Amino acid sequence: MATVNSIRMAVLGRRRALDLSQAQVAVRAGVSRKWLSEFEQGKVTAELGLVLRLLDSLDLEFSVEPKRTMPISKGRGVPSGRPTTDTNGMTLIDLDQLLSEYRS
């Protein structure tokens, strides 16, 4: 998912597919129905922690992966030109660098 709108649409679609009301999902996610309503309407200032709880309550998974089209640049802990992996085989990404590039 590349945008807040795509996350919003996934949540809305999943809630409807499960035939759940906003109130039911809000209770499952531990958020207010008003918050959920605002999120589904496109409020983009939603707290990430609450969004992650919402996704979990709908059995949706959020993942962050590097874009295949964006070259890896020098950043703390990430060598230029290729990502690194930890001992579990997980790809390591310098989020500070990623945010910096996004904001530019």
Backbone torsions as a table, in degrees:
resi	resn	phi	psi	omega
1	MET	NA	129.8	-172.9
2	ALA	-105.1	-13.5	-177.1
3	THR	-137.5	161.8	174.4
4	VAL	-61.2	-37.5	-180.0
5	ASN	-62.2	-37.2	179.2
6	SER	-68.4	-34.3	175.8
7	ILE	-67.7	-44.8	179.1
8	ARG	-57.9	-45.4	-179.0
9	MET	-67.7	-35.6	177.1
10	ALA	-64.6	-42.8	178.3
11	VAL	-63.1	-49.5	-179.1
12	LEU	-60.6	-45.8	179.5
13	GLY	-63.6	-42.7	-179.8
14	ARG	-66.1	-42.7	179.5
15	ARG	-59.8	-44.6	-180.0
16	ARG	-68.1	-39.0	179.0
17	ALA	-63.1	-33.9	178.1
18	LEU	-84.6	-1.2	179.8
19	ASP	55.6	45.8	179.1
20	LEU	-108.3	143.7	175.5
21	SER	-79.5	164.3	175.6
22	GLN	-60.3	-39.0	-179.8
23	ALA	-62.7	-41.8	179.5
24	GLN	-63.9	-45.0	-179.6
25	VAL	-67.7	-38.9	179.2
26	ALA	-59.0	-42.8	178.5
27	VAL	-64.3	-45.4	-179.9
28	ARG	-61.2	-37.1	-176.0
29	ALA	-89.0	-13.0	-178.2
30	GLY	74.4	33.2	176.8
31	VAL	-124.8	168.2	178.2
32	SER	-81.0	154.9	176.9
33	ARG	-62.8	-36.4	178.7
34	LYS	-61.6	-44.0	179.3
35	TRP	-60.2	-46.0	-179.8
36	LEU	-62.0	-43.2	178.6
37	SER	-59.8	-45.7	179.2
38	GLU	-63.9	-40.1	178.0
39	PHE	-62.0	-47.4	-179.3
40	GLU	-64.5	-25.0	178.8
41	GLN	-85.7	-4.4	173.9
42	GLY	108.2	14.8	176.4
43	LYS	-63.6	118.0	-172.8
44	VAL	-94.0	-0.4	-179.7
45	THR	-96.6	20.6	-178.5
46	ALA	-65.2	139.7	178.0
47	GLU	-67.7	131.2	-176.2
48	LEU	-57.5	-40.6	179.8
49	GLY	-59.2	-39.8	178.5
50	LEU	-70.3	-37.9	177.6
51	VAL	-62.8	-42.2	179.3
52	LEU	-64.6	-39.5	176.1
53	ARG	-63.8	-40.1	178.6
54	LEU	-62.2	-47.7	178.7
55	LEU	-59.1	-43.0	179.6
56	ASP	-62.2	-40.2	-178.7
57	SER	-65.3	-23.2	178.2
58	LEU	-101.3	11.2	-179.4
59	ASP	57.9	39.9	174.7
60	LEU	-108.1	150.1	-178.5
61	GLU	-117.5	138.0	177.7
62	PHE	-109.7	131.5	177.7
63	SER	-134.2	151.3	177.7
64	VAL	-118.8	123.4	-179.0
65	GLU	-134.5	149.4	177.0
66	PRO	-67.2	143.9	175.4
67	LYS	-67.8	140.3	179.9
68	ARG	-69.1	-25.3	-176.6
69	THR	-88.0	-12.8	-177.1
70	MET	-97.0	118.3	179.2
71	PRO	-67.1	146.8	176.6
72	ILE	-73.2	128.0	178.5
73	SER	-108.0	167.9	-179.6
74	LYS	-62.4	133.9	178.0
75	GLY	-157.5	166.2	179.7
76	ARG	-60.9	122.1	174.0
77	GLY	81.8	-3.1	179.8
78	VAL	-124.4	113.5	-179.6
79	PRO	-65.2	147.7	178.7
80	SER	-64.6	136.8	173.7
81	GLY	95.3	-23.2	179.0
82	ARG	-156.9	143.6	178.1
83	PRO	-73.2	160.9	175.7
84	THR	-109.4	164.8	177.2
85	THR	-126.0	152.9	177.3
86	ASP	-88.7	-173.2	-176.2
87	THR	-67.2	-16.5	178.2
88	ASN	-95.5	5.1	-179.4
89	GLY	82.0	9.0	179.5
90	MET	-80.9	137.9	178.4
91	THR	-72.9	131.4	178.5
92	LEU	-95.7	132.5	-179.0
93	ILE	-127.1	135.4	176.0
94	ASP	-82.8	97.5	-176.6
95	LEU	-65.2	-34.0	177.2
96	ASP	-60.7	-44.7	178.9
97	GLN	-66.1	-41.9	179.3
98	LEU	-61.0	-44.6	177.3
99	LEU	-65.3	-39.2	178.7
100	SER	-61.6	-43.4	179.1
101	GLU	-67.7	-37.0	179.7
102	TYR	-65.1	-39.6	-178.0
103	ARG	-73.8	-19.9	-177.8
104	SER	-73.0	NA	NA
